[in-house]
Amino acid sequence: MVSEEGKSAHALRLRRLGIDTYQEPVIYMRRDCHVCRSEGFEALSRVQVAHNGIGDGTATSGHSIIATLNILNTDLLKPGEAGLSESAWKLLGAKEEDRITLSHPAPLESLGHVRAKVYGKRLGEAEMNDIIRDVAVGRYSDVHLASFITASAGDRLDTSEMVALTRAMIAVGERIHWSRTPVMDKHSIGGLPGNRTTLLVVPIVAAFGLTIPKTSSRAITSPAGTADTMETLAPVALDIASMRRVVEREGGCIVWGGSVRLSPADDILIRVERPLDLDSDGQIVASVLSKKAAAGATHVVIDVPVGPTAKVRSIDAAKALRGRLEEVGRAVGLNVRVVMTDGSQPVGRGIGPALEARDVLSVLRGEAAAPQSLRDRALRLAGEVLELSSRVQPGSGYASAEAALEDGRAWRKFQAICEAQGGMREPPRAGYTHVVEAERAGEIVQIDNRRLARVAKLSGAPKAPAAGLELHTPLGAPVEKGQPLFTVYAENPGELAYALAYVEGQPDILVIEEPI
């Protein structure tokens, strides 16, 4: 047994270095640190960090995390000090000058299951549960996570493994139960700029007296997530109690899923998935359905955009994904309906949080200049949700949704939801703009969704909510030389210049051909 004196000798004082490592907990130690040398820690070692409390360590919290070690060869830290990344700092609940002790974490037994999957072994529910439990509590490093994601990519997960993964991801987080039924939800697979139909579908569906508690994600590599767009209009970082209050009052909500800890393992996996650019069917299915089930949904409509530069690029691939979503959905108690939609071009005109929000408001307010593509897609999806709920007759969903939009019920419900979430506001406007013009006359025959989204991101979106771009010329539109194609928006001149430099090197973001 180690004496209190021994514990004190091995304790380090904490320094807050303010380093953002996104969601990865990192600990920083000097190379000559006595604890580091004694324990044999090396760079990238996984270290268990126990929080001993404040000041001289007489108060104890009993809390610990596992972090990845980075070694410093400078005097940024003094002898006897250790630093934490911002994510580790928050997880540990630390304060400046708090004391910590370090140790080697227990062996990661579930990593054996990952190695088995690498070599082609099929994983059962017990193995998936072991892996996802360790992922959720932060025991996997990014290297471990990348191994699991890669081993599961492509067609390496069969249907039973997808079911096991989905159930495991549901089990490790919070789960909301509602006193009413049905509980509706809607999701888009993504990959299509400007596709903010959720902000229209939720108020339309809630206006019919249905329950639709929508949790949405923030952008990671795209110019805007649904939560980013909604946040320009109302608060989205609600806890479960606040979310429940909003839904019980208004029938629906649009909140950030990261604040309610639903399927937290999914958020961790996505953090590594995106840089790897691996979006296999198995991971998509488990990600989407685990969050829907955790949010208490019973019926889900899933939008799968299909197009050459969308996430799903062929009808055959979309049909295969549809089958998996429906089968796994049944296995976890969800009634899933998949709708395949056009993914050949952006939806609406705005790309970026505030610009997308303006499109949504123009549709809700019934403005003559509202983007028809966003309106039509939202009405189709809202109609599918209404029909799936059996609230309206089959075949009448679109017309029913349109009526709620045109008579103002959807707009009034959206305002009520925003007020219940903390108050509605107008989205911000960017201070710097630049119009990109056509270099020749012709017709728009192709739009590269990915590169257009990249322009919006380089201009500062989503962190700069007013940044992004507005598309003036959809597919099939005739254009004259010098006619505006799109306008780039930025909150500072440096980001505007950065985005425009990319545009100059990408002449075929919008392909213009002369009519034959």
C-alpha positions as CSV (number, residue, x, y, z in Angstrom):
1,M,0.0,0.0,0.0
2,V,1.4,3.4,-1.0
3,S,1.6,5.9,1.9
4,E,0.1,9.4,1.7
5,E,3.6,10.8,1.5
6,G,4.3,8.5,-1.5
7,K,1.2,9.7,-3.2
8,S,2.1,13.3,-2.6
9,A,5.6,12.7,-4.1
10,H,4.0,11.3,-7.3
11,A,1.4,14.0,-7.6
12,L,1.7,16.7,-10.2
13,R,0.2,20.2,-10.3
14,L,-2.1,21.0,-13.1
15,R,-1.7,23.9,-15.6
16,R,-4.4,24.9,-18.1
17,L,-2.6,25.4,-21.4
18,G,-5.7,26.2,-23.5
19,I,-4.8,23.7,-26.3
20,D,-7.8,22.6,-28.3
21,T,-7.5,19.0,-29.4
22,Y,-11.3,18.8,-30.3
23,Q,-12.7,15.8,-28.4
24,E,-9.4,13.9,-27.7
25,P,-8.2,14.1,-24.1
26,V,-4.4,14.9,-24.1
27,I,-2.0,15.3,-21.2
28,Y,1.3,17.2,-21.6
29,M,4.4,16.4,-19.5
30,R,8.0,17.5,-19.5
31,R,10.5,14.9,-20.8
32,D,12.4,15.1,-17.5
33,C,9.3,14.7,-15.4
34,H,10.1,12.3,-12.5
35,V,6.7,10.6,-12.8
36,C,7.1,10.2,-16.6
37,R,10.5,8.7,-16.2
38,S,9.6,6.5,-13.3
39,E,6.5,5.0,-14.9
40,G,8.2,4.6,-18.3
41,F,5.7,6.7,-20.1
42,E,6.5,7.6,-23.7
43,A,4.9,9.9,-26.2
44,L,1.5,8.7,-27.2
45,S,1.3,6.4,-24.2
46,R,-2.2,6.0,-22.8
47,V,-2.2,7.4,-19.2
48,Q,-4.9,7.2,-16.5
49,V,-5.2,10.6,-14.8
50,A,-6.7,10.6,-11.3
51,H,-8.0,13.9,-9.9
52,N,-6.8,14.3,-6.3
53,G,-8.5,17.6,-5.6
54,I,-7.3,21.1,-5.0
55,G,-4.3,22.8,-3.4
56,D,-2.3,20.4,-1.3
57,G,-4.4,17.4,-2.4
58,T,-6.3,17.1,0.9
59,A,-9.6,17.2,-0.9
60,T,-10.3,14.3,-3.2
61,S,-12.7,13.9,-6.1
62,G,-12.1,10.3,-7.0
63,H,-12.6,11.1,-10.7
64,S,-10.3,9.9,-13.4
65,I,-9.9,9.9,-17.2
66,I,-7.6,8.3,-19.7
67,A,-5.6,10.6,-21.9
68,T,-2.9,10.4,-24.6
69,L,0.5,11.6,-23.5
70,N,2.4,14.4,-25.4
71,I,6.0,15.1,-24.4
72,L,7.4,18.6,-24.1
73,N,11.0,19.5,-24.7
74,T,10.5,23.1,-23.7
75,D,10.0,25.1,-20.5
76,L,6.3,25.6,-21.2
77,L,5.7,23.5,-18.0
78,K,7.7,23.9,-14.8
79,P,9.1,20.8,-13.0
80,G,6.3,19.1,-11.1
81,E,3.6,20.4,-13.5
82,A,1.4,18.7,-16.1
83,G,-0.9,20.3,-18.6
84,L,-4.2,19.1,-20.1
85,S,-6.0,19.8,-23.3
86,E,-9.3,21.6,-23.1
87,S,-11.3,18.4,-23.6
88,A,-9.4,16.6,-20.9
89,W,-9.7,19.6,-18.6
90,K,-13.5,19.6,-18.9
91,L,-13.8,15.8,-18.6
92,L,-11.7,15.8,-15.4
93,G,-13.5,18.8,-13.9
94,A,-10.1,20.3,-13.1
95,K,-9.0,23.7,-11.8
96,E,-5.6,25.5,-12.0
97,E,-3.2,24.1,-9.4
98,D,-5.2,21.0,-8.7
99,R,-3.2,17.8,-8.1
100,I,-3.3,14.7,-10.2
101,T,-1.6,11.3,-10.0
102,L,-0.8,9.1,-13.0
103,S,-0.8,5.4,-13.6
104,H,-1.0,2.9,-16.4
105,P,-4.6,2.1,-17.4
106,A,-5.9,-1.5,-17.1
107,P,-5.3,-3.7,-20.1
108,L,-7.7,-2.9,-23.0
109,E,-9.2,-6.4,-23.4
110,S,-11.7,-5.4,-26.0
111,L,-8.9,-4.5,-28.4
112,G,-8.6,-8.2,-28.9
113,H,-12.0,-8.2,-30.6
114,V,-10.9,-5.3,-32.9
115,R,-7.8,-7.4,-33.9
116,A,-10.1,-10.3,-34.6
117,K,-12.2,-8.1,-36.8
118,V,-9.1,-6.9,-38.7
119,Y,-8.5,-10.5,-39.6
120,G,-12.1,-11.1,-40.8
121,K,-13.8,-12.6,-37.7
122,R,-17.5,-11.9,-37.3
123,L,-18.3,-10.0,-34.0
124,G,-21.3,-10.9,-31.8
125,E,-23.3,-8.7,-29.5
126,A,-21.0,-9.4,-26.5
127,E,-17.9,-8.4,-28.4
128,M,-19.6,-5.2,-29.8
129,N,-20.8,-4.3,-26.3
130,D,-17.2,-4.7,-24.9
131,I,-15.8,-2.4,-27.7
132,I,-18.4,0.3,-27.5
133,R,-18.3,0.5,-23.7
134,D,-14.6,1.1,-23.8
135,V,-15.0,3.7,-26.7
136,A,-17.7,5.6,-24.8
137,V,-15.6,6.0,-21.6
138,G,-12.6,7.2,-23.5
139,R,-10.4,4.1,-23.2
140,Y,-9.6,4.0,-27.0
141,S,-7.0,6.3,-28.5
142,D,-7.4,7.7,-31.9
143,V,-5.2,5.0,-33.3
144,H,-7.4,2.3,-31.7
145,L,-10.5,4.0,-33.0
146,A,-9.1,4.2,-36.5
147,S,-8.4,0.5,-36.4
148,F,-11.9,-0.4,-35.4
149,I,-13.4,2.0,-38.0
150,T,-11.2,0.6,-40.8
151,A,-11.9,-3.0,-39.8
152,S,-15.6,-2.3,-40.0
153,A,-15.6,-0.3,-43.3
154,G,-16.7,-1.3,-46.7
155,D,-18.9,-4.4,-46.5
156,R,-17.1,-5.9,-43.5
157,L,-20.2,-5.7,-41.2
158,D,-23.0,-8.1,-42.0
159,T,-26.6,-7.3,-40.9
160,S,-26.3,-9.1,-37.6
161,E,-23.1,-7.1,-36.8
162,M,-24.9,-3.8,-37.7
163,V,-27.7,-4.7,-35.3
164,A,-25.2,-5.6,-32.6
165,L,-23.3,-2.3,-33.1
166,T,-26.5,-0.2,-33.1
167,R,-27.7,-1.8,-29.9
168,A,-24.4,-1.4,-28.2
169,M,-24.3,2.3,-29.1
170,I,-27.8,2.8,-27.8
171,A,-26.9,1.0,-24.5
172,V,-23.9,3.2,-23.5
173,G,-25.8,6.6,-23.5
174,E,-28.9,8.3,-22.2
175,R,-32.2,7.1,-23.6
176,I,-35.4,9.2,-23.6
177,H,-38.8,7.7,-23.2
178,W,-42.0,9.6,-24.1
179,S,-45.5,9.1,-22.7
180,R,-47.1,9.5,-26.1
181,T,-47.0,7.6,-29.4
182,P,-46.1,7.7,-32.2
183,V,-42.8,9.6,-31.8
184,M,-41.7,10.8,-35.2
185,D,-38.2,11.7,-36.5
186,K,-36.5,12.6,-39.7
187,H,-32.9,12.3,-40.8
188,S,-30.8,13.0,-43.9
189,I,-27.8,10.9,-44.8
190,G,-26.1,14.1,-45.8
191,G,-23.5,15.1,-48.4
192,L,-25.7,17.7,-49.9
193,P,-25.1,21.5,-49.2
194,G,-28.0,23.6,-48.1
195,N,-30.2,20.6,-47.2
196,R,-31.9,22.2,-44.2
197,T,-35.3,20.5,-44.6
198,T,-35.3,19.6,-40.9
199,L,-36.1,23.2,-39.9
200,L,-39.2,23.0,-42.0
201,V,-40.2,19.4,-41.4
202,V,-40.3,19.7,-37.6
203,P,-42.7,22.6,-37.4
204,I,-45.0,21.2,-40.1
205,V,-45.2,17.8,-38.3
206,A,-45.6,19.4,-34.9
207,A,-48.4,21.6,-36.2
208,F,-50.4,18.4,-36.7
209,G,-50.2,17.6,-33.0
210,L,-47.5,14.9,-33.5
211,T,-44.4,14.5,-31.4
212,I,-41.0,15.1,-33.1
213,P,-38.0,15.6,-30.8
214,K,-35.3,16.3,-33.3
215,T,-31.6,16.1,-32.2
216,S,-29.2,17.2,-34.8
217,S,-25.4,17.4,-35.3
218,R,-23.0,20.2,-35.8
219,A,-20.7,20.3,-38.9
220,I,-17.3,18.6,-38.7
221,T,-16.0,18.9,-42.3
222,S,-19.1,20.5,-43.9
223,P,-20.0,24.2,-44.0
224,A,-23.0,23.7,-41.7
225,G,-24.8,21.1,-39.7
226,T,-28.5,21.4,-38.8
227,A,-27.6,22.4,-35.2
228,D,-25.3,25.2,-36.6
229,T,-28.1,26.6,-38.8
230,M,-30.7,26.4,-36.0
231,E,-28.3,28.1,-33.6
232,T,-28.4,31.3,-35.7
233,L,-32.1,31.4,-34.9
234,A,-32.4,30.0,-31.4
235,P,-30.4,28.2,-28.7
236,V,-29.7,24.5,-29.3
237,A,-27.5,23.4,-26.5
238,L,-30.3,22.1,-24.3
239,D,-30.0,19.4,-21.7
240,I,-32.5,16.5,-21.6
241,A,-34.7,18.2,-19.0
242,S,-35.0,21.4,-21.1
243,M,-35.5,19.4,-24.3
244,R,-38.3,17.4,-22.7
245,R,-39.9,20.7,-21.5
246,V,-39.8,22.1,-25.0
247,V,-41.3,19.0,-26.6
248,E,-44.1,18.6,-24.0
249,R,-45.0,22.3,-24.6
250,E,-44.7,22.5,-28.4
251,G,-44.6,18.9,-29.7
252,G,-41.2,19.3,-31.2
253,C,-37.7,20.7,-30.9
254,I,-34.5,21.1,-32.9
255,V,-31.5,20.8,-30.5
256,W,-27.8,19.8,-30.7
257,G,-27.4,16.1,-30.0
258,G,-24.0,16.6,-28.3
259,S,-25.6,18.4,-25.4
260,V,-28.0,15.5,-24.5
261,R,-25.5,12.6,-24.5
262,L,-27.5,10.3,-26.8
263,S,-25.3,7.6,-28.3
264,P,-22.1,9.3,-27.2
265,A,-19.9,6.5,-28.7
266,D,-21.1,7.7,-32.1
267,D,-19.8,11.2,-31.6
268,I,-16.4,9.7,-30.7
269,L,-16.3,7.5,-33.7
270,I,-17.4,10.3,-36.1
271,R,-14.5,12.4,-34.9
272,V,-12.1,9.9,-36.3
273,E,-14.3,8.7,-39.2
274,R,-14.4,12.1,-40.9
275,P,-10.6,12.7,-41.4
276,L,-10.4,9.1,-42.6
277,D,-13.2,9.8,-45.1
278,L,-14.7,6.4,-44.3
279,D,-18.5,6.4,-44.4
280,S,-19.5,2.7,-44.9
281,D,-23.1,1.5,-44.8
282,G,-22.6,-0.3,-41.5
283,Q,-21.3,2.8,-39.7
284,I,-24.0,5.0,-41.2
285,V,-26.8,2.6,-40.2
286,A,-25.6,2.3,-36.6
287,S,-24.9,6.0,-36.3
288,V,-28.3,7.1,-37.6
289,L,-30.5,4.5,-35.9
290,S,-28.8,4.5,-32.5
291,K,-29.5,8.2,-32.1
292,K,-33.0,7.9,-33.3
293,A,-33.8,5.1,-30.9
294,A,-32.0,6.9,-28.0
295,A,-34.1,10.0,-28.6
296,G,-37.2,7.9,-28.1
297,A,-38.4,7.8,-31.8
298,T,-40.7,5.1,-33.0
299,H,-41.1,6.1,-36.6
300,V,-38.3,7.6,-38.8
301,V,-38.2,8.9,-42.3
302,I,-34.6,8.9,-43.8
303,D,-33.7,11.1,-46.7
304,V,-31.0,9.5,-49.0
305,P,-29.8,12.0,-51.6
306,V,-28.3,10.3,-54.6
307,G,-25.9,12.0,-57.0
308,P,-22.5,12.0,-58.6
309,T,-21.0,14.2,-55.9
310,A,-23.3,13.3,-53.0
311,K,-22.5,10.8,-50.2
312,V,-24.5,8.1,-52.0
313,R,-23.6,8.1,-55.7
314,S,-25.8,5.5,-57.4
315,I,-29.4,4.1,-57.2
316,D,-28.0,0.6,-56.6
317,A,-26.0,1.9,-53.6
318,A,-29.0,3.8,-52.3
319,K,-31.3,0.7,-52.5
320,A,-28.7,-1.4,-50.6
321,L,-28.5,1.2,-47.9
322,R,-32.3,1.4,-47.7
323,G,-32.5,-2.3,-47.1
324,R,-30.0,-2.2,-44.3
325,L,-31.6,0.8,-42.6
326,E,-35.1,-0.8,-42.7
327,E,-33.9,-4.3,-41.5
328,V,-31.7,-3.0,-38.7
329,G,-34.4,-0.5,-37.8
330,R,-36.9,-3.3,-37.3
331,A,-34.4,-5.2,-35.1
332,V,-34.1,-2.2,-32.7
333,G,-37.8,-1.4,-32.7
334,L,-38.0,1.4,-35.3
335,N,-40.4,1.8,-38.1
336,V,-38.1,3.2,-40.9
337,R,-39.1,4.6,-44.2
338,V,-36.3,5.5,-46.6
339,V,-36.9,8.2,-49.3
340,M,-34.4,8.5,-52.2
341,T,-34.1,12.1,-53.4
342,D,-32.1,14.1,-56.0
343,G,-28.6,14.7,-54.9
344,S,-27.2,16.3,-58.1
345,Q,-27.1,19.9,-56.8
346,P,-27.4,21.9,-53.5
347,V,-30.8,22.5,-51.9
348,G,-31.9,26.1,-51.7
349,R,-29.5,28.9,-52.4
350,G,-27.5,29.4,-49.1
351,I,-24.6,27.3,-48.0
352,G,-23.4,28.2,-44.5
353,P,-25.4,28.5,-41.2
354,A,-26.9,32.0,-41.5
355,L,-27.5,31.8,-45.3
356,E,-29.3,28.5,-44.9
357,A,-31.3,29.9,-42.1
358,R,-32.4,32.8,-44.3
359,D,-33.6,30.3,-46.9
360,V,-35.6,28.5,-44.2
361,L,-37.2,31.7,-43.0
362,S,-38.2,32.7,-46.5
363,V,-40.0,29.4,-47.0
364,L,-41.7,29.6,-43.7
365,R,-42.8,33.2,-44.2
366,G,-44.2,32.3,-47.7
367,E,-42.0,34.9,-49.5
368,A,-42.2,35.0,-53.3
369,A,-38.5,34.6,-53.7
370,A,-38.2,31.6,-51.4
371,P,-36.1,28.8,-52.9
372,Q,-38.5,26.3,-54.5
373,S,-36.0,23.4,-54.3
374,L,-35.9,23.6,-50.5
375,R,-39.7,24.1,-50.2
376,D,-40.5,21.1,-52.4
377,R,-38.0,18.7,-50.7
378,A,-39.2,19.7,-47.2
379,L,-42.9,19.2,-48.2
380,R,-42.1,15.8,-49.7
381,L,-40.3,14.7,-46.5
382,A,-42.9,16.2,-44.2
383,G,-45.6,14.5,-46.2
384,E,-43.8,11.1,-45.8
385,V,-43.6,11.7,-42.0
386,L,-47.3,12.5,-41.8
387,E,-48.2,9.4,-43.8
388,L,-45.9,7.2,-41.8
389,S,-47.6,8.4,-38.6
390,S,-51.1,7.5,-40.1
391,R,-52.2,11.0,-39.2
392,V,-53.1,11.6,-42.9
393,Q,-54.3,9.3,-45.7
394,P,-51.7,7.6,-47.9
395,G,-51.0,9.8,-50.9
396,S,-52.2,13.0,-49.2
397,G,-49.0,13.8,-47.2
398,Y,-47.5,16.4,-49.5
399,A,-50.8,18.3,-49.8
400,S,-51.4,18.2,-46.1
401,A,-47.9,19.5,-45.4
402,E,-48.3,22.3,-48.0
403,A,-51.6,23.4,-46.4
404,A,-49.8,23.8,-43.0
405,L,-47.1,25.8,-44.6
406,E,-49.4,28.1,-46.7
407,D,-51.9,28.9,-43.9
408,G,-49.1,29.9,-41.5
409,R,-49.4,27.0,-39.0
410,A,-45.8,25.9,-39.6
411,W,-44.4,29.4,-39.3
412,R,-46.3,30.0,-36.0
413,K,-45.1,26.6,-34.7
414,F,-41.5,27.3,-35.6
415,Q,-41.6,30.6,-33.8
416,A,-43.1,28.9,-30.7
417,I,-40.4,26.2,-30.8
418,C,-37.7,28.9,-31.0
419,E,-39.2,30.8,-28.1
420,A,-39.5,27.6,-26.0
421,Q,-35.8,26.9,-26.7
422,G,-34.7,30.3,-25.4
423,G,-35.9,32.9,-27.8
424,M,-35.8,33.6,-31.5
425,R,-33.3,35.8,-33.3
426,E,-32.5,37.0,-36.8
427,P,-29.4,35.3,-38.4
428,P,-26.3,37.5,-38.7
429,R,-25.0,39.0,-42.0
430,A,-21.5,38.9,-43.3
431,G,-19.5,42.1,-43.8
432,Y,-17.5,41.0,-46.9
433,T,-18.9,39.6,-50.1
434,H,-17.6,38.8,-53.6
435,V,-19.6,37.8,-56.7
436,V,-18.2,35.0,-58.9
437,E,-19.2,35.5,-62.5
438,A,-19.5,33.3,-65.5
439,E,-16.5,33.4,-67.8
440,R,-18.6,32.3,-70.8
441,A,-22.2,31.9,-71.9
442,G,-24.0,28.6,-71.9
443,E,-25.9,26.3,-69.6
444,I,-25.1,24.9,-66.2
445,V,-24.8,21.2,-66.8
446,Q,-23.0,20.0,-63.6
447,I,-22.4,21.3,-60.1
448,D,-19.7,19.8,-57.8
449,N,-21.4,19.7,-54.4
450,R,-18.2,18.9,-52.5
451,R,-16.1,21.6,-54.0
452,L,-18.9,24.2,-53.7
453,A,-19.2,23.2,-50.0
454,R,-15.4,23.6,-49.7
455,V,-15.6,27.2,-50.9
456,A,-18.2,27.9,-48.2
457,K,-16.0,26.3,-45.6
458,L,-12.9,28.2,-46.6
459,S,-14.8,31.4,-46.3
460,G,-15.2,30.7,-42.6
461,A,-18.3,28.5,-42.2
462,P,-19.5,27.1,-39.9
463,K,-17.4,28.7,-37.1
464,A,-18.1,32.1,-38.7
465,P,-21.9,31.7,-38.9
466,A,-22.5,34.4,-41.5
467,A,-19.9,33.0,-43.9
468,G,-20.6,30.8,-46.8
469,L,-22.0,31.3,-50.3
470,E,-25.2,31.9,-52.1
471,L,-25.8,30.0,-55.4
472,H,-27.6,32.0,-58.1
473,T,-27.6,29.4,-60.9
474,P,-29.0,25.9,-60.5
475,L,-28.6,23.0,-62.8
476,G,-30.1,23.7,-66.3
477,A,-30.0,27.4,-65.9
478,P,-28.9,29.4,-69.0
479,V,-26.2,32.0,-68.2
480,E,-24.5,34.9,-70.1
481,K,-20.9,35.8,-69.8
482,G,-20.4,38.0,-66.7
483,Q,-23.6,36.8,-65.1
484,P,-23.3,36.1,-61.3
485,L,-22.9,32.3,-60.6
486,F,-22.6,32.6,-56.8
487,T,-21.7,35.1,-54.1
488,V,-19.1,34.3,-51.4
489,Y,-19.7,35.7,-47.9
490,A,-17.1,36.1,-45.2
491,E,-16.8,37.8,-41.8
492,N,-13.2,39.0,-42.5
493,P,-11.2,39.9,-45.6
494,G,-8.6,37.2,-45.1
495,E,-11.1,34.4,-45.2
496,L,-12.8,35.9,-48.2
497,A,-9.4,36.0,-50.0
498,Y,-8.6,32.5,-49.0
499,A,-11.9,31.1,-50.4
500,L,-11.5,33.1,-53.7
501,A,-8.0,31.8,-54.2
502,Y,-9.5,28.3,-54.1
503,V,-12.2,29.3,-56.5
504,E,-9.7,30.6,-59.0
505,G,-8.0,27.1,-59.1
506,Q,-11.3,25.3,-59.6
507,P,-12.8,26.5,-62.9
508,D,-15.2,23.5,-63.1
509,I,-17.0,23.8,-59.8
510,L,-19.9,24.8,-62.0
511,V,-19.6,23.3,-65.5
512,I,-21.0,25.6,-68.3
513,E,-21.5,24.2,-71.8
514,E,-22.8,25.8,-74.9
515,P,-26.1,24.4,-76.2
516,I,-25.6,22.0,-79.1
